[in-house]
Amino acid sequence: MSKTSLSFFFLFAFALFAFAALMCAAAAAQSNFKVIHSFKGPPSDASYVVSRLVFDAQGNLYGTSANGGAASQGTVFKLSPNGDGTWAESVIYSLCSVSVDGECLDGAVPWAGLVLGAKGNLYGTTTGGGSQYNCPIVGMYGCGVVFELSPPHNPGGTWTETVLYNFCSMFSGTNCLDGYTPQAPLVFDAQGNLYGTSDGGNGHAPGGSGGGMVFELSPAAGVWKQTVLYNFCSIGRGEACPDGDFPYLAGVTFNSSGNLYGTTAAGGSTKTHGGGTVYELSPGVGGWAEKVLAALPSSANGYREPSGGIAIDPAGNLYGTFELPGGGVFELNPETGRRRVFLFNGADGYEPLGGVTLDTKRGVLYGTTAGGLIGNIFEIDSKGNETVLYTFCSQSNCVDGQDPWGTLVQDKAGNLYGTTEFGGEYGAGVVFEITP
């Protein structure tokens, strides 16, 4: 079914100012969808992919999986176009290839997508593994790493993995002061430094998690040094974290002025745990200063969970998603504070886990929802009109995939690519392409 549904409201005031609904045929939209790879799972392939894909200059796609590979601890995979509309997939690295007494020194279970370096190297994070075993999570072996994958010198050769940083290398009691279990993708600045988010830090968040942090990794003489730019839950008392808590799946995004933007899944209130925040980090002489641009009101369980990261349009407006109670998409002007929110109603999807992808030429944004372990792909235009482009599990046995997590990526021709955690021919997820 394809549906258009508009319901904008201002955050906090919840002033509903428009609603419309149109029904149209779904066949034309869904015919532009195709699965370009079904994952087979371990030991030869990836499985359960929740990451965003990334293109290189040659048009190849790269991603990570939280499972699969020789050790069933995750993979980095590559998809190359064959020129006839088909794609060839290969696993270029299996995590936990370097282990001692069962400890995955090269990292394990990557959730986040990759970022491409200037020389074609790939950079990413894992939620487990590494050389530090002080993780506050019971049953977790290693607190995660930042890794680099270098391409082979000759075609068909082996990719080389290097661990750049081991999390929880600095700790106090049960707090990992330098973070642990990073789940969000990294981003480069113009100087080649990496930025990301993780759990941990020295905040007072409930449960001793620290509240999470934003960090920078800088290369110097062959060694990458970590600097914590901000510790969330640094202000407030008890369960109240007015400056945000739990960056979760959301990384950070640079604007043209060098400021960083992101979201936290909780916090933002001086009285309760809060429903999450949209924040800005600005560099200055005394370090990075945090400013909460929007604090989402709590839902029934205390959260709204904005967790998909931030996209920025040429005018500087911020876009993102939140999961609960049914989820939605927000637009925020960081200068004026003007806010608009699109709410999902269940029939057109719910619980978006990834962020949104902006198509500035067409003036639309794209994203996915994952509610009910089925999910869909949606489009919202500048007036707030939504169209469901595809509903997963439309094919027998969900061979078209189900439960998309990662943010979509767009090629130069306007085609969109993404992944699903489940479904496909082997039940281990798919990579899909759709032409809006």
Sequence and secondary structure as in RCSB ss.txt:
>XXXX:A:sequence
MSKTSLSFFFLFAFALFAFAALMCAAAAAQSNFKVIHSFKGPPSDASYVVSRLVFDAQGNLYGTSANGGAASQGT
VFKLSPNGDGTWAESVIYSLCSVSVDGECLDGAVPWAGLVLGAKGNLYGTTTGGGSQYNCPIVGMYGCGVVFELS
PPHNPGGTWTETVLYNFCSMFSGTNCLDGYTPQAPLVFDAQGNLYGTSDGGNGHAPGGSGGGMVFELSPAAGVWK
QTVLYNFCSIGRGEACPDGDFPYLAGVTFNSSGNLYGTTAAGGSTKTHGGGTVYELSPGVGGWAEKVLAALPSSA
NGYREPSGGIAIDPAGNLYGTFELPGGGVFELNPETGRRRVFLFNGADGYEPLGGVTLDTKRGVLYGTTAGGLIG
NIFEIDSKGNETVLYTFCSQSNCVDGQDPWGTLVQDKAGNLYGTTEFGGEYGAGVVFEITP
>XXXX:A:secstr
 EEEEE B  TTT      EEEEE SHHHHTTEEEEEE   TTTSEE   S  EE TTS EEEEESEETTTTS E
EEEEEE SSS EEEEEEEETTSSEETTEETT B   S  EE TTS EEEE SB SS    SSTT  S  EEEEEE
  SSTT   EEEEEEESSSSEETTEETT B   S  EE TTS EEEEEB SS   GGG    EEEEEEEETTEEE
EEEEEESS SSSTT  TT B  TT   EE TTS EEEEESBB  SSSS B EEEEEEEETTEEEEEEEEE    T
TS     S  EE TT  EEEEE SSS EEEEE TTT  EEEEE  BTTB    S  EEETTTTEEEEEE GGGT 
EEEEEETT  EEEEEETT SGGGTT B   S  EE TTS EEEE SBBSTTSB EEEEE  
